Amino acid sequence: MTTATLETPREAAAKQKVILCEGNEAAALAVALARPDMVAVYPITPQSSLVEHVAKLIADGKMDADIVDAEGEHSVLSVLQGGALAGARTYTATCGPGLAFMFEPYFRTSGMRLPIVMTIVTRDGITPQSVWGGHQDAMTVREVGWVQMYCETVQEVLDTTIMAFKVAEHHDVMLPVNICLDGNYLSYGASRVELPDQAEVDAFLGDKFVNWHVALDPQRPMAVDPLTGGSGGKGPSTFVRYRKGQCKGMQNALRVIEEVHEEWAQRFGRSFAPLVEEYRLDDAEFAIMTLGSMTGAAKDAIDEAREAGKKVGLIKIKTFSPFPVEALVRSLAKVRALGVVDRSVGFRWNCGPMFQETLGALYRLGRHVPAMSFIGGLAGADLTIPHFHRVIDATEALLQGGPVPTEPVWLNERD
C-alpha cells in the first residue's frame, strides 16, 4: 500500500476547496477523487443527475475512467462485475425500479465478494406511483449482503463515498458497499461542501488492489461462480464456507468502518459517527432514533424539547448493514424509553424496518425498554420539527408508564 506523511487536520483543511453543490454532484465529485477505473450508468429519478455529473466529469477529462452507458440496470452491474474481476475499481448508482431491475447481479455481487461501490439515491416504492424520496428501495435489499451506510448531510455524502472504496476493498471485508442518500432532500439539496485535496485522497485510499481474492488472469483461465451445493460431493460444504465467509466479512466491516472513519478524521479534520451517533444522550431519560437526512430536524426538535425541560436525546444509525448491534446496545443502555422513526415500511411486522431491527438489539440489552414505531416521510413527505415533537411527546408518555402501542404511528397521515 502507498505510504505518505500524515498531515495535520489543519494542514489538510487548508488545501480543501469550498464549493456549493447538491448531494448528487457531491457524490460524483467524490467518485472522481476516488479514481475509479470503470463506471457504468443508467439514469433514473432522483439519481439521474448523479450519473450525468459523472459522465460530464469523464467527458471533460476530469475523471480518467472508462464509462459504459448500458441499456439497463441489470447490464450496469453485470458489466461492473467483469470489471471488478479483472482488477478494476468500479462504481455505479441507482434507485427504486433500477435497483429492482438489477436485483439478480446485485445478489451475485456480494456472493462473489466484489468490492463495487454503488450509491442508492433512496426512493419510495413504485405503487402507488411515486418518484420521490423514501428508504423503501434500500431497505428492501438490506439482507442481500451489501454494506449500507446512510448519510445525513451533503458533506457526509461526499466524505462517505470516498471512504466506501477503502471499506469495500479492505482485505478483511471485500464486499460491495452502498452509500444511501435521501432522494430529493440530499440529492437535490445544495449546501456548503469542503472538497478534499486529490493528493490527500490518493494517500488515504492507497494503491488499488481489487481482485487479489480471485486473481482473474487471461493467462491462467479459471472458473468464476461455479455451481455449488446439492446433495453429493463437497458442494454443500463449499457453499456453507462461502456463506460463512460473507457473514464474517460483514462483521469485519463494523470494525473496518470505525477504523476508516477514524483515519478520515485524523487526515481531513472532519468526523462522522461511523456506526451510531449519540446526540444529547448522556443524561437523557428517553431517546428517539433516526436515519438519514431527517436527523437535522430531529436534532432541532431535541434542542427545543430540552429547553422545555424534557430529558430527551437522539440516536442516529449511520451504518445499517451490517446492523451495529453492540454499538447500539451501548446507546440503548442509557435510556428508559425509545421512539424509532422510519422512512419506510416493514410489511411483515407492521412497523418500520429499523424499529424491527432495534427490537433485536433491545433483546440483547437484557432489560425491558418500552419502544414504539413511527413511520413518516414516505413519498417525499417532509419530516418537520413539529413531527418530531409528536415523536418526543409520545415517547415520553412511554417513560411515564403509558401503554406501548401495537400499531405504528403514521406521521404524515393527515398532513
C-alpha positions in Angstrom: 0.0 0.0 0.0 1.1 3.6 -0.6 2.5 5.3 2.4 2.6 9.1 2.9 3.4 11.5 5.7 0.2 12.2 7.5 -0.6 15.9 7.6 -2.3 17.6 10.5 -6.1 18.2 10.0 -5.3 21.9 9.9 -2.8 21.4 7.0 -5.2 19.2 5.2 -8.1 21.6 5.6 -6.0 24.4 4.2 -5.8 22.5 0.9 -9.5 21.8 0.6 -11.7 23.8 -1.8 -15.0 25.1 -0.6 -17.9 24.8 -3.0 -21.7 24.9 -3.1 -23.3 21.8 -4.5 -26.1 19.3 -4.3 -25.9 15.8 -2.9 -25.8 14.1 -6.3 -23.0 16.4 -7.5 -21.1 15.8 -4.3 -21.3 12.1 -4.8 -20.0 12.4 -8.4 -17.1 14.6 -7.2 -16.2 12.1 -4.5 -16.2 9.3 -7.1 -13.8 11.3 -9.3 -11.5 11.8 -6.3 -11.5 8.0 -5.7 -10.2 7.5 -9.2 -12.3 4.5 -10.4 -11.2 2.6 -13.5 -14.7 1.9 -14.7 -18.2 3.3 -14.1 -21.4 2.0 -15.6 -24.5 4.2 -15.6 -28.2 4.3 -16.3 -30.3 7.3 -15.2 -33.4 7.1 -13.1 -35.1 9.7 -10.9 -33.9 11.0 -8.4 -30.5 9.5 -9.2 -30.2 10.8 -12.8 -28.2 14.0 -12.2 -25.6 12.0 -10.3 -24.6 9.8 -13.3 -25.0 12.9 -15.5 -22.4 14.6 -13.4 -20.1 11.5 -13.5 -20.5 11.4 -17.3 -19.6 15.1 -17.6 -16.5 14.7 -15.4 -15.3 12.0 -17.7 -16.2 13.9 -20.9 -14.4 17.0 -19.6 -11.2 15.0 -18.8 -11.6 15.5 -15.0 -12.1 11.7 -14.4 -9.9 9.1 -16.1 -12.3 6.2 -16.2 -14.0 4.0 -18.8 -17.7 4.6 -18.9 -20.4 2.2 -20.0 -23.8 3.7 -20.8 -25.6 0.4 -20.6 -29.1 -0.4 -21.8 -30.5 -1.1 -18.3 -29.5 -1.5 -14.7 -29.2 -5.3 -15.0 -26.4 -4.8 -17.5 -24.9 -1.9 -15.5 -24.0 -4.2 -12.6 -23.1 -7.2 -14.8 -20.6 -5.1 -16.6 -19.0 -3.9 -13.4 -18.7 -7.5 -12.1 -16.5 -8.2 -15.1 -14.5 -5.1 -14.4 -14.0 -5.9 -10.7 -13.0 -9.4 -11.5 -10.4 -8.0 -13.9 -9.0 -5.8 -11.1 -10.8 -2.5 -11.8 -12.0 -0.1 -9.1 -15.7 0.3 -10.1 -18.7 2.5 -9.3 -22.4 3.0 -10.2 -25.5 4.5 -8.8 -29.2 3.7 -8.9 -32.5 3.7 -7.0 -36.1 2.4 -7.0 -37.1 0.4 -10.0 -33.5 0.5 -11.2 -32.4 -1.3 -8.1 -35.2 -3.8 -8.6 -34.1 -4.4 -12.2 -30.5 -5.2 -11.1 -31.5 -7.5 -8.3 -30.0 -10.7 -9.8 -26.5 -9.2 -10.3 -26.9 -7.3 -7.1 -27.3 -10.5 -5.2 -24.4 -12.1 -7.0 -22.0 -9.2 -6.4 -21.9 -9.8 -2.6 -21.6 -13.6 -3.1 -18.6 -13.1 -5.3 -17.1 -10.7 -2.8 -16.6 -7.9 -5.3 -15.9 -4.5 -3.8 -18.1 -2.5 -6.0 -19.3 0.9 -4.7 -22.8 2.0 -5.5 -24.8 5.0 -4.4 -28.5 4.4 -3.8 -30.4 7.7 -4.1 -33.2 6.4 -2.0 -36.7 6.4 -3.3 -40.1 5.1 -2.2 -42.0 2.2 -3.7 -43.4 2.5 -7.2 -47.0 1.6 -6.4 -49.0 3.8 -5.6 -46.9 5.7 -8.2 -44.1 7.7 -6.7 -40.8 9.1 -7.9 -40.0 10.8 -4.6 -37.7 10.1 -1.7 -38.0 7.4 0.9 -35.9 4.5 2.2 -38.1 1.7 0.8 -35.8 0.6 -2.0 -32.6 0.3 0.1 -34.5 -1.3 3.0 -36.0 -3.9 0.6 -32.5 -5.2 -0.2 -31.0 -5.0 3.2 -30.5 -8.7 3.6 -28.6 -9.3 0.3 -25.1 -8.9 1.8 -24.1 -5.3 0.8 -22.7 -2.9 3.4 -25.1 0.1 3.7 -24.2 3.5 5.2 -26.8 6.3 5.3 -25.8 10.0 5.2 -27.3 13.0 7.0 -25.7 15.8 5.0 -24.2 16.6 1.6 -20.8 16.8 3.2 -21.3 13.4 4.7 -22.3 12.1 1.2 -19.0 13.3 -0.3 -16.8 12.0 2.5 -18.6 8.7 3.0 -18.4 8.0 -0.8 -14.6 8.2 -0.7 -14.4 6.1 2.5 -16.7 3.5 1.0 -13.9 2.4 -1.5 -11.5 1.9 1.3 -14.0 -0.2 3.3 -15.1 -2.3 0.3 -11.5 -3.1 -0.8 -10.2 -3.9 2.7 -8.9 -7.5 2.8 -11.0 -8.3 5.8 -14.2 -7.1 4.1 -14.1 -7.5 0.3 -17.8 -6.7 0.0 -19.8 -4.2 -2.1 -20.9 -1.0 -0.4 -24.0 1.2 -0.8 -23.9 4.8 0.2 -27.5 5.7 0.8 -28.5 9.4 0.3 -32.1 10.6 0.6 -33.8 11.3 -2.7 -34.9 14.9 -3.1 -33.7 16.1 0.3 -30.0 15.3 -0.2 -29.9 14.5 -4.0 -31.2 18.0 -4.9 -30.4 19.9 -1.7 -27.4 22.2 -2.1 -25.1 23.2 0.8 -21.6 24.2 1.5 -19.1 21.4 1.0 -15.4 21.1 1.6 -13.7 19.3 -1.3 -10.6 17.4 -0.2 -7.2 17.7 -2.0 -6.7 15.0 -4.6 -3.2 14.1 -3.3 -4.6 13.6 0.2 -7.4 11.3 -1.1 -4.8 9.3 -3.0 -2.7 8.9 0.1 -5.8 8.0 2.1 -7.0 5.3 -0.3 -3.7 3.9 -1.2 -2.9 1.6 -4.2 -5.6 -0.2 -5.9 -5.6 -4.0 -5.3 -9.1 -5.1 -6.1 -9.1 -8.7 -7.3 -6.4 -10.3 -5.2 -9.0 -12.9 -3.9 -9.9 -14.0 -7.5 -6.7 -13.3 -9.4 -8.5 -13.4 -12.7 -5.9 -13.6 -15.4 -6.4 -14.4 -19.1 -3.1 -16.3 -19.0 -4.4 -18.5 -16.2 -8.1 -19.3 -17.1 -10.3 -20.2 -14.1 -14.0 -20.6 -13.3 -15.8 -17.9 -11.5 -19.0 -18.6 -9.5 -19.3 -22.3 -10.4 -22.3 -24.3 -9.5 -22.1 -25.4 -5.8 -24.4 -27.1 -3.3 -26.6 -30.1 -4.0 -26.5 -33.5 -2.2 -23.3 -35.0 -3.4 -19.6 -34.4 -3.2 -18.2 -31.3 -1.5 -20.8 -28.9 -2.9 -22.7 -28.3 0.3 -19.6 -27.7 2.4 -18.2 -25.3 -0.2 -21.5 -23.3 -0.3 -21.6 -23.1 3.5 -17.9 -21.9 3.6 -18.8 -19.1 1.1 -21.8 -18.0 3.2 -19.9 -18.2 6.4 -17.2 -16.1 4.8 -19.7 -13.5 3.7 -21.1 -13.2 7.2 -17.6 -12.9 8.6 -16.8 -10.1 6.1 -19.9 -8.2 7.1 -19.0 -8.4 10.8 -15.4 -7.4 10.0 -16.9 -4.4 8.2 -18.1 -2.9 11.5 -14.5 -2.7 12.8 -13.1 -1.5 9.4 -15.8 1.2 9.1 -14.7 2.6 12.5 -11.1 2.4 11.6 -11.6 4.2 8.2 -13.7 6.9 9.8 -11.1 7.5 12.4 -8.3 7.7 9.8 -10.5 10.2 7.8 -11.0 12.4 10.8 -7.3 12.4 11.5 -6.3 13.2 8.0 -9.1 15.7 7.0 -10.3 17.1 10.3 -14.0 16.1 9.7 -15.5 13.3 11.8 -18.7 11.4 11.5 -20.0 8.7 13.8 -19.1 5.5 11.9 -21.9 3.2 13.2 -24.1 5.0 15.7 -24.2 8.7 16.6 -25.4 10.0 20.0 -26.8 13.5 20.4 -27.5 14.8 23.9 -27.8 11.3 25.1 -25.5 11.1 28.2 -28.1 12.5 30.6 -31.2 11.6 28.7 -34.0 9.6 30.1 -35.5 8.6 26.7 -34.5 8.9 23.1 -35.7 9.0 19.5 -33.9 7.2 16.7 -33.4 8.5 13.2 -31.8 7.5 9.8 -30.5 9.8 7.1 -31.5 13.4 6.4 -34.4 13.6 8.8 -31.8 13.8 11.6 -31.3 17.6 11.3 -34.9 18.4 12.0 -34.9 15.8 14.8 -31.9 17.5 16.5 -33.6 20.9 16.3 -36.7 19.4 18.0 -34.5 17.8 20.7 -32.9 21.2 21.4 -36.3 22.8 21.8 -37.6 19.9 24.0 -34.5 20.3 26.2 -35.3 24.0 26.7 -38.7 22.9 27.8 -37.2 20.6 30.4 -37.6 17.2 28.6 -34.6 14.9 29.1 -34.6 13.5 25.6 -31.7 12.5 23.4 -31.2 11.2 19.9 -29.6 8.0 18.4 -28.8 8.1 14.7 -27.9 5.0 12.8 -25.2 5.6 10.2 -24.3 2.0 9.3 -27.5 0.0 8.9 -26.0 -3.1 7.3 -24.3 -4.9 9.0 -26.6 -3.8 11.8 -24.4 -2.3 14.6 -25.9 -4.3 17.4 -23.1 -3.9 20.0 -22.7 -0.1 19.4 -26.5 0.3 19.5 -26.8 -1.7 22.7 -24.3 0.7 24.4 -26.5 3.6 23.4 -29.8 2.0 24.4 -28.4 1.2 27.8 -28.6 4.9 28.6 -32.3 5.4 28.2 -35.6 4.0 29.6 -37.9 4.6 26.5 -37.4 4.8 22.8 -39.2 6.1 19.7 -37.9 4.9 16.3 -38.7 6.9 13.2 -38.5 5.0 9.9 -38.9 6.4 6.4 -40.0 3.0 5.0 -42.4 0.2 5.9 -41.7 -3.3 7.1 -44.8 -5.0 5.8 -44.3 -8.3 7.6 -44.3 -6.8 11.1 -46.5 -3.8 10.5 -43.8 -1.4 11.6 -40.6 0.3 10.4 -37.7 -1.9 9.4 -35.3 0.0 11.7 -37.7 -0.5 14.5 -37.8 -4.2 13.9 -34.0 -4.4 13.9 -33.9 -2.4 17.1 -36.1 -4.8 18.9 -33.3 -7.4 18.4 -30.8 -5.0 19.9 -33.1 -4.4 22.9 -33.3 -8.1 23.5 -29.5 -8.2 23.5 -29.6 -5.4 26.1 -31.2 -7.8 28.5 -33.7 -5.4 30.1 -37.1 -4.1 29.1 -37.1 -0.7 27.3 -40.6 0.3 26.0 -40.3 1.3 22.3 -42.7 2.4 19.6 -42.6 2.7 15.9 -43.1 5.9 13.9 -43.4 5.9 10.1 -43.1 9.2 8.2 -41.5 10.9 5.2 -43.0 8.5 2.7 -43.1 9.5 -1.0 -41.0 12.6 -0.3 -43.2 14.0 2.5 -41.5 16.4 4.9 -40.5 15.3 8.4 -40.5 18.6 10.3 -39.7 19.8 13.7 -43.4 19.6 14.8 -43.5 16.0 13.6 -40.5 15.2 15.9 -42.2 17.0 18.8 -45.1 14.5 18.3 -42.5 11.7 18.4 -40.9 13.1 21.6 -44.2 13.6 23.4 -45.4 10.1 22.5 -42.1 8.5 23.6 -42.1 10.5 26.9 -45.5 9.0 27.6 -43.9 5.6 27.5 -41.4 6.7 30.0 -44.2 7.7 32.3 -45.8 4.3 32.2 -48.2 4.7 29.3 -49.3 1.8 27.2 -47.0 0.6 24.4 -48.8 0.9 21.1 -49.0 -2.3 19.0 -49.5 -0.2 15.8 -47.1 2.3 14.2 -47.8 6.0 14.3 -48.1 7.3 10.8 -46.7 10.8 11.0 -47.9 12.2 7.6 -51.3 10.6 7.6 -53.2 13.9 7.9 -50.5 16.3 6.6 
